[in-house]
Structure formats: structure tokens, C-alpha cells
Amino acid sequence: MCVLMPASSWGAYIMTIVAGILVAHGVTEYSAIGAYVRMIPMNFYAVFALLMVFAVVWFGLDVGQMRKHEIEASQGRGFDGDKENDTKEAHELNEELDIKESEHGKVSDLVLPIATLIVATVAAMLYTGGQALAGDGEAFNLLGAFENTDVGTSLIYGGIAGLLVSIITVVKQKLLVSDIVITLWIGAKSMFGAILILIFAWTIGTVIGDMNTGAYLSSMVEGSIGPHWLPVILFLLSGLMAFSTGTSWGTFGIMLPIAGDMSAATDIALMLPMLSAVLAGSVFGDHCSPISDTTILSSTGARCNHIDHVATQLPYALSVALVSCIGFIVMGMTASVAASFAAASVTFVIVCFGLSVMSKAKMASCQSA
């Protein structure tokens, strides 16, 4: 969801990199946010991974290790049952650092800050976009405001508003000031790694541009690999890099400038498809990596064994990666979003049918046993 949402820290970070790529190659057909919105339907992995969630739930597509753990859970075994170390491991992975929970909290205390964050961010985007339009002497319009908005500044305004509302809801519960301050510090500290990645990614992006890395790589593949294969190749390479490093943000910072340079040197029409392939591949690799912070937090939040979580999600992630590969191959050959999305959709249906057959066959064998 994060990589598909312009009004998020992910969106702001990606748009910052994309804006530099567009300026470097003289692309003026669309703004950074315009490019981001155009890339959403081309981010096949993110789109079909979300659809896979509904398919798994609706059709009961339990395959591989997931089938085993579903059966154990239905029999009252599994986590905190068969494995003596599960409780200990979950506690060690606990990112909440034993923060005391308030006994006076309400659902509204959770909903209000999030709602404020969204409303304030969107309002700030319209405000900064309207100011940009007024500066250019243009009348205000909704699409124009979003096209010319300052996403980074808007996120800061929205974040401050959400933080203030969350502090008010906490103070209203009459918690100790010391507990509030400690919790604020823990939250800020948890973002320090992401901030470092952002700074280093900006730095290495400049280095990649100065070294003409993309132009060099494009000269190596020119004549040996057709440009239409580059989107799927970048998808797989980005996935491998994100899996190995455990970070999608770091992969964005390295691979997006390279993809931009390669598209400019081969076929500028493939600029957005190649950038989309990097985004999709980075999320795919991050999704599968056992050392990714998002994977660790997912298993922690679900209170399940970390390696079990990685093993159970792999078949689904790899299935969606196959769907994405088909989509990017068709995208490279046709440069058509509609054709590539249709091809990926057909592949998705076939994959879901295959998983359903495997799930039913496994169920039948278990019942007979």
C-alpha cells in the first residue's frame, strides 16, 4: 500500500528521486507526482500482491508451509504450543520495548490522529499546489493543485497536525509526562534507520549520476539485449538487490537513477515502465527478505515465529512475481499499460487457479491420511 500511495513518506521519497531523474533527462511531459500516478498501474507486484490477499482469503489458497500451519492452528497447536521457544522469540522481537499500555484509551484515540494526518496532509497538498498555480498565474483546479503540490512540505504539515492530536488524546488520559516523553523518544528513534537510508540514498544517487553508471550499463547491453527486455530484467535485479540487502528504500536510491539513465540511453518511452519495474522489484525483494525490517515487524506484529512467517509467504510472493514478470515483458514489447495489465491479470487468474488445485489436492491427501 505504501508504494502505491502518493501521500506517504514512501511517495515523497520516490517522487524526490524521480524528480531529479526527470530534470536530468529533460522530461517535461509530466511532473514528479504525475509520473508517480502514471506508474501506479504499472507497479504490477504491489497491485497483484494486494489482490492475492483477497484471493487467498476468499478461495482458501493455503499452500506449502501455510497449509501446515493452518492445520496446526485449527487443531489448537502451533504458536506457543509445539515450540517452546516461540514465546521467548516473540518477546525478543517485540519492538514495543515493553511500553506500558494505558487503561483509559478509546478507539477514537487511535482513529483521530490518523484521520487528522490524512486530512491535514491532503489539505496541505491542495494549499501548496494552489500557491504554485497562483505563482504561475493559473486559476486553481484540483488536478493542477495535485500536479504542482509540494509533497514533502505537505507531509510535514500533516505529520505535525497528527502528532499534536495524538499528544492531546494521550494527555487527556492523564498519563505520566515521563512515560509520554519516553514513548515519543522510542518512536523517533525507530525512524532513525529510515532517515539514514534516505540520506545515503540521496548521496549515492548523485554519485551514480556523476559516474554515468546508467549510460555505461546501457552501452554494455546495447546490441546484445533488446530494450524491451529491460523492464523485466530491472524487476529481477531490483528484487535480488532488495532481498540481499533487506531494504527497498536503499534499492530505490541505487536502481532508480540507473533505470532512468538506461532508458534515456536506449528508449525514453520506456522511462516510466523501467522505473515502475524497479519499484515493483524492490518491494518484491523486501517482501521476501528475512533480514528486512518490514518482514521482521510483520512477524512481530502477528506474534509468530519469524522464519515461519518468511517460509509461509514465499509461495505467494513468488507467484505474484511471476505475474509481474509477464506484465513487464508485455510492457516492454508493447509499451501499452492496458495490454500489459491485461496479460498480468490473465496470468494472475491462472496462478490462482493453480494454487487452488494444489490446495485442494493437499487437503484431499491430508483427509485420506
C-alpha positions as CSV (number, residue, x, y, z in Angstrom):
1,M,0.0,0.0,0.0
2,C,2.8,2.4,0.9
3,V,4.5,2.2,-2.5
4,L,1.1,2.9,-4.2
5,M,0.2,6.0,-2.1
6,P,1.5,9.4,-3.2
7,A,0.5,10.9,0.2
8,S,3.0,8.9,2.2
9,S,6.7,9.0,3.2
10,W,7.4,6.4,0.5
11,G,5.6,8.5,-2.1
12,A,7.6,11.6,-1.1
13,Y,10.9,9.8,-1.1
14,I,10.2,8.2,-4.5
15,M,9.0,11.4,-6.0
16,T,12.1,13.2,-4.8
17,I,14.3,10.7,-6.7
18,V,12.0,10.7,-9.8
19,A,12.0,14.5,-9.9
20,G,15.8,14.5,-10.2
21,I,15.7,11.9,-12.9
22,L,13.1,13.8,-15.0
23,V,15.1,17.0,-14.7
24,A,18.4,15.3,-15.6
25,H,17.0,13.9,-18.8
26,G,14.9,16.9,-19.8
27,V,11.5,15.2,-19.4
28,T,8.8,17.9,-19.1
29,E,5.7,16.0,-20.2
30,Y,4.7,15.3,-16.6
31,S,5.7,16.4,-13.1
32,A,7.2,14.1,-10.4
33,I,3.7,13.4,-8.9
34,G,2.3,13.0,-12.4
35,A,4.9,10.4,-13.2
36,Y,4.2,8.7,-9.8
37,V,0.5,8.4,-10.5
38,R,1.2,7.1,-14.0
39,M,3.4,4.4,-12.5
40,I,0.8,3.1,-10.1
41,P,-1.0,0.7,-12.6
42,M,2.5,-0.4,-13.9
43,N,3.6,-1.5,-10.4
44,F,2.3,-5.0,-11.0
45,Y,3.8,-6.6,-7.9
46,A,2.2,-4.2,-5.5
47,V,-1.2,-4.3,-7.2
48,F,-1.4,-8.1,-7.6
49,A,0.1,-8.7,-4.1
50,L,-2.9,-6.9,-2.7
51,L,-5.3,-8.8,-4.9
52,M,-3.6,-12.0,-3.9
53,V,-4.6,-11.3,-0.2
54,F,-8.3,-11.3,-1.2
55,A,-7.8,-14.4,-3.4
56,V,-6.1,-16.3,-0.6
57,V,-8.9,-15.4,1.9
58,W,-11.8,-15.9,-0.4
59,F,-10.7,-19.2,-2.0
60,G,-8.6,-20.6,0.9
61,L,-5.4,-20.8,-1.1
62,D,-3.3,-22.5,1.6
63,V,-0.2,-24.0,0.0
64,G,3.3,-25.0,1.2
65,Q,4.1,-24.2,4.8
66,M,1.0,-22.2,5.1
67,R,-1.2,-25.3,4.8
68,K,0.8,-27.0,7.6
69,H,0.4,-24.1,10.0
70,E,-3.3,-23.6,9.1
71,I,-3.9,-27.3,10.1
72,E,-1.9,-26.9,13.3
73,A,-3.8,-23.8,14.2
74,S,-7.1,-25.4,13.6
75,Q,-6.1,-28.2,15.9
76,G,-5.1,-25.8,18.7
77,R,-1.4,-26.3,18.1
78,G,1.4,-24.2,16.5
79,F,2.5,-20.9,18.1
80,D,3.0,-21.1,21.8
81,G,2.1,-24.8,21.5
82,D,4.6,-27.1,19.9
83,K,7.5,-24.8,20.0
84,E,8.8,-24.0,23.5
85,N,10.9,-21.1,22.2
86,D,8.1,-19.2,20.4
87,T,7.2,-17.0,23.4
88,K,10.8,-16.2,24.1
89,E,11.5,-15.4,20.4
90,A,8.4,-13.2,20.2
91,H,9.4,-11.3,23.2
92,E,12.9,-10.7,21.8
93,L,11.4,-9.4,18.6
94,N,9.0,-7.2,20.4
95,E,9.5,-3.7,19.0
96,E,7.2,-2.1,21.6
97,L,10.0,-2.3,24.1
98,D,7.6,-3.1,26.9
99,I,5.8,0.3,26.7
100,K,3.0,0.4,29.3
101,E,-0.4,0.4,27.8
102,S,-3.0,2.9,29.0
103,E,-6.1,1.5,30.7
104,H,-8.1,4.6,29.7
105,G,-7.7,4.5,25.9
106,K,-10.5,4.6,23.4
107,V,-10.8,3.6,19.8
108,S,-11.2,7.3,18.9
109,D,-7.7,8.0,20.4
110,L,-6.3,5.8,17.6
111,V,-8.6,6.9,14.8
112,L,-8.5,10.7,15.4
113,P,-4.7,11.2,14.9
114,I,-4.7,9.0,11.7
115,A,-7.8,10.8,10.3
116,T,-6.1,14.2,11.2
117,L,-2.9,13.1,9.4
118,I,-4.7,12.2,6.2
119,V,-7.0,15.2,6.1
120,A,-4.2,17.7,7.1
121,T,-1.8,16.2,4.5
122,V,-4.3,16.3,1.7
123,A,-5.3,19.9,2.6
124,A,-1.7,21.0,2.7
125,M,-1.1,19.3,-0.7
126,L,-4.0,21.3,-2.1
127,Y,-2.8,24.5,-0.4
128,T,0.8,24.2,-1.7
129,G,-0.4,23.2,-5.1
130,G,-2.8,26.2,-5.2
131,Q,0.1,28.5,-4.3
132,A,2.2,27.1,-7.1
133,L,-0.6,27.6,-9.6
134,A,-1.2,31.2,-8.3
135,G,2.5,31.9,-8.7
136,D,2.3,30.8,-12.3
137,G,-0.8,33.0,-12.9
138,E,-3.1,30.0,-13.3
139,A,-6.6,29.5,-11.8
140,F,-7.0,26.9,-9.1
141,N,-8.2,23.4,-10.1
142,L,-8.0,20.1,-8.3
143,L,-5.8,18.2,-10.7
144,G,-3.5,21.2,-11.2
145,A,-3.1,21.6,-7.5
146,F,-2.0,17.9,-7.1
147,E,0.3,18.1,-10.1
148,N,2.1,21.1,-8.6
149,T,2.0,20.3,-4.9
150,D,5.0,20.2,-2.6
151,V,4.6,16.7,-1.2
152,G,7.5,16.9,1.3
153,T,6.2,20.1,2.9
154,S,2.6,18.8,2.9
155,L,3.7,15.6,4.7
156,I,5.5,17.7,7.4
157,Y,2.4,19.8,8.0
158,G,0.2,16.7,8.1
159,G,2.7,14.9,10.4
160,I,2.8,17.9,12.8
161,A,-1.0,18.0,12.9
162,G,-1.3,14.3,13.5
163,L,1.3,14.4,16.2
164,L,-0.4,17.3,18.1
165,V,-3.8,15.5,18.0
166,S,-2.2,12.2,19.2
167,I,-0.5,14.1,22.1
168,I,-3.8,15.7,23.1
169,T,-5.5,12.3,23.2
170,V,-2.7,10.9,25.3
171,V,-2.6,13.9,27.7
172,K,-6.4,13.6,28.1
173,Q,-5.8,10.1,29.6
174,K,-3.7,11.7,32.4
175,L,-0.6,9.6,31.7
176,L,2.7,10.5,33.3
177,V,4.7,13.1,31.4
178,S,7.8,10.9,31.7
179,D,6.1,8.0,30.0
180,I,4.9,10.2,27.2
181,V,8.4,11.6,26.6
182,I,10.0,8.2,26.7
183,T,7.5,6.8,24.2
184,L,8.0,9.8,21.9
185,W,11.7,9.2,22.0
186,I,11.3,5.5,21.2
187,G,9.1,6.4,18.2
188,A,11.6,9.0,16.9
189,K,14.5,6.5,17.4
190,S,12.6,3.9,15.4
191,M,12.7,6.2,12.3
192,F,16.4,6.9,12.6
193,G,17.4,4.0,10.3
194,A,15.0,5.1,7.6
195,I,16.4,8.7,7.8
196,L,19.9,7.3,7.4
197,I,18.9,5.2,4.4
198,L,17.3,8.4,2.9
199,I,20.4,10.5,3.3
200,F,22.7,7.7,1.9
201,A,20.3,7.1,-1.0
202,W,20.4,10.7,-2.0
203,T,24.2,10.7,-1.8
204,I,24.7,7.5,-3.8
205,G,22.1,8.7,-6.3
206,T,24.3,11.8,-7.0
207,V,27.4,9.6,-7.3
208,I,25.6,7.3,-9.8
209,G,24.7,10.2,-11.9
210,D,28.2,11.7,-11.9
211,M,29.7,8.4,-12.8
212,N,27.2,7.8,-15.7
213,T,26.5,4.3,-14.4
214,G,23.3,4.0,-16.3
215,A,24.8,5.1,-19.6
216,Y,27.7,2.6,-19.0
217,L,25.3,-0.3,-18.4
218,S,23.1,0.6,-21.3
219,S,26.2,0.6,-23.6
220,M,27.0,-2.9,-22.3
221,V,23.6,-4.3,-23.1
222,E,23.2,-2.4,-26.4
223,G,23.2,-4.8,-29.3
224,S,23.1,-7.9,-27.0
225,I,19.8,-7.4,-25.2
226,G,16.8,-5.8,-26.7
227,P,15.4,-2.7,-24.9
228,H,12.1,-4.5,-24.5
229,W,13.7,-6.9,-22.1
230,L,15.0,-4.2,-19.8
231,P,11.8,-3.7,-17.6
232,V,11.7,-7.4,-16.6
233,I,15.5,-7.5,-16.1
234,L,15.4,-4.5,-13.8
235,F,12.5,-6.0,-11.9
236,L,14.5,-9.2,-11.2
237,L,17.8,-7.3,-10.4
238,S,16.0,-4.9,-8.0
239,G,14.3,-7.9,-6.4
240,L,17.7,-9.6,-5.9
241,M,19.3,-6.5,-4.5
242,A,16.4,-5.8,-2.1
243,F,16.4,-9.4,-0.9
244,S,20.1,-9.4,-0.3
245,T,20.2,-6.0,1.5
246,G,16.8,-6.2,3.2
247,T,15.9,-2.6,2.2
248,S,13.6,-1.4,-0.6
249,W,14.4,2.2,0.1
250,G,18.1,1.6,-0.4
251,T,17.3,-0.3,-3.6
252,F,15.2,2.7,-4.8
253,G,18.1,5.1,-4.3
254,I,20.5,2.9,-6.3
255,M,18.4,1.4,-9.0
256,L,16.0,4.3,-9.9
257,P,18.8,6.6,-11.2
258,I,20.4,3.7,-13.1
259,A,17.0,2.8,-14.7
260,G,16.5,6.4,-15.7
261,D,19.9,6.6,-17.3
262,M,19.4,3.3,-19.1
263,S,16.0,4.3,-20.5
264,A,17.4,7.7,-21.7
265,A,20.2,5.9,-23.5
266,T,18.0,3.2,-25.1
267,D,14.4,4.1,-25.4
268,I,13.0,7.2,-23.5
269,A,9.4,5.8,-24.0
270,L,10.3,3.0,-21.5
271,M,11.3,5.5,-18.8
272,L,8.2,5.0,-16.6
273,P,7.9,1.2,-17.2
274,M,11.6,0.8,-16.2
275,L,11.2,3.0,-13.1
276,S,8.0,1.0,-12.2
277,A,9.9,-2.2,-12.6
278,V,12.5,-1.0,-10.1
279,L,9.7,-0.1,-7.6
280,A,8.0,-3.4,-8.0
281,G,11.2,-5.4,-7.8
282,S,12.4,-3.6,-4.7
283,V,9.1,-4.3,-2.9
284,F,9.2,-7.9,-4.0
285,G,12.7,-8.5,-2.7
286,D,12.0,-6.6,0.5
287,H,8.8,-8.7,0.9
288,C,10.8,-12.0,0.7
289,S,13.9,-11.0,2.6
290,P,14.3,-12.4,6.2
291,I,16.5,-9.5,7.2
292,S,14.1,-6.8,6.0
293,D,12.7,-4.6,8.8
294,T,9.2,-4.8,7.3
295,T,9.4,-8.6,7.4
296,I,10.6,-8.6,10.9
297,L,7.9,-6.2,12.0
298,S,5.2,-8.3,10.3
299,S,6.2,-11.4,12.2
300,T,6.5,-9.4,15.4
301,G,3.1,-7.8,15.0
302,A,1.5,-11.2,14.3
303,R,3.4,-12.8,17.2
304,C,4.6,-15.7,15.0
305,N,8.0,-17.3,14.5
306,H,10.0,-15.1,12.2
307,I,11.3,-17.9,9.8
308,D,7.9,-19.5,9.7
309,H,6.5,-16.2,8.5
310,V,9.1,-15.9,5.8
311,A,8.6,-19.5,4.7
312,T,4.8,-19.3,4.6
313,Q,4.7,-16.1,2.5
314,L,7.3,-17.1,-0.1
315,P,5.0,-19.2,-2.4
316,Y,2.6,-16.3,-2.6
317,A,5.3,-13.7,-3.2
318,L,6.9,-15.8,-5.9
319,S,3.6,-16.4,-7.6
320,V,2.9,-12.6,-7.8
321,A,6.5,-12.1,-9.0
322,L,5.7,-14.5,-11.9
323,V,2.6,-12.5,-12.7
324,S,4.7,-9.3,-12.6
325,C,7.4,-10.7,-15.0
326,I,4.7,-11.5,-17.6
327,G,3.3,-7.9,-17.2
328,F,6.8,-6.3,-17.6
329,I,7.6,-8.5,-20.6
330,V,4.4,-7.4,-22.4
331,M,5.0,-3.8,-21.3
332,G,8.5,-3.8,-22.8
333,M,7.2,-5.3,-26.1
334,T,4.1,-3.2,-26.5
335,A,4.7,-0.1,-24.3
336,S,1.0,-0.4,-23.5
337,V,-0.3,-0.2,-20.0
338,A,-3.6,-1.7,-20.9
339,A,-2.1,-4.7,-22.8
340,S,0.5,-5.4,-20.1
341,F,-2.1,-5.1,-17.2
342,A,-4.5,-7.4,-19.1
343,A,-1.7,-10.0,-19.6
344,A,-0.8,-9.8,-16.0
345,S,-4.4,-10.2,-15.0
346,V,-4.9,-13.3,-17.1
347,T,-1.7,-14.8,-15.6
348,F,-2.9,-13.9,-12.1
349,V,-6.2,-15.8,-12.7
350,I,-4.2,-18.8,-14.0
351,V,-1.8,-18.7,-11.0
352,C,-4.7,-18.5,-8.5
353,F,-6.4,-21.5,-10.2
354,G,-3.1,-23.5,-10.0
355,L,-2.8,-22.6,-6.3
356,S,-6.4,-23.6,-5.7
357,V,-5.8,-27.0,-7.3
358,M,-2.7,-27.5,-5.2
359,S,-4.5,-26.5,-2.1
360,K,-7.4,-28.9,-2.7
361,A,-5.1,-31.8,-3.7
362,K,-3.2,-31.3,-0.4
363,M,-6.4,-31.2,1.6
364,A,-7.6,-34.4,0.0
365,S,-4.4,-36.2,0.7
366,C,-4.5,-35.0,4.4
367,Q,-8.1,-36.2,4.8
368,S,-7.3,-39.6,3.3
369,A,-4.3,-39.9,5.6
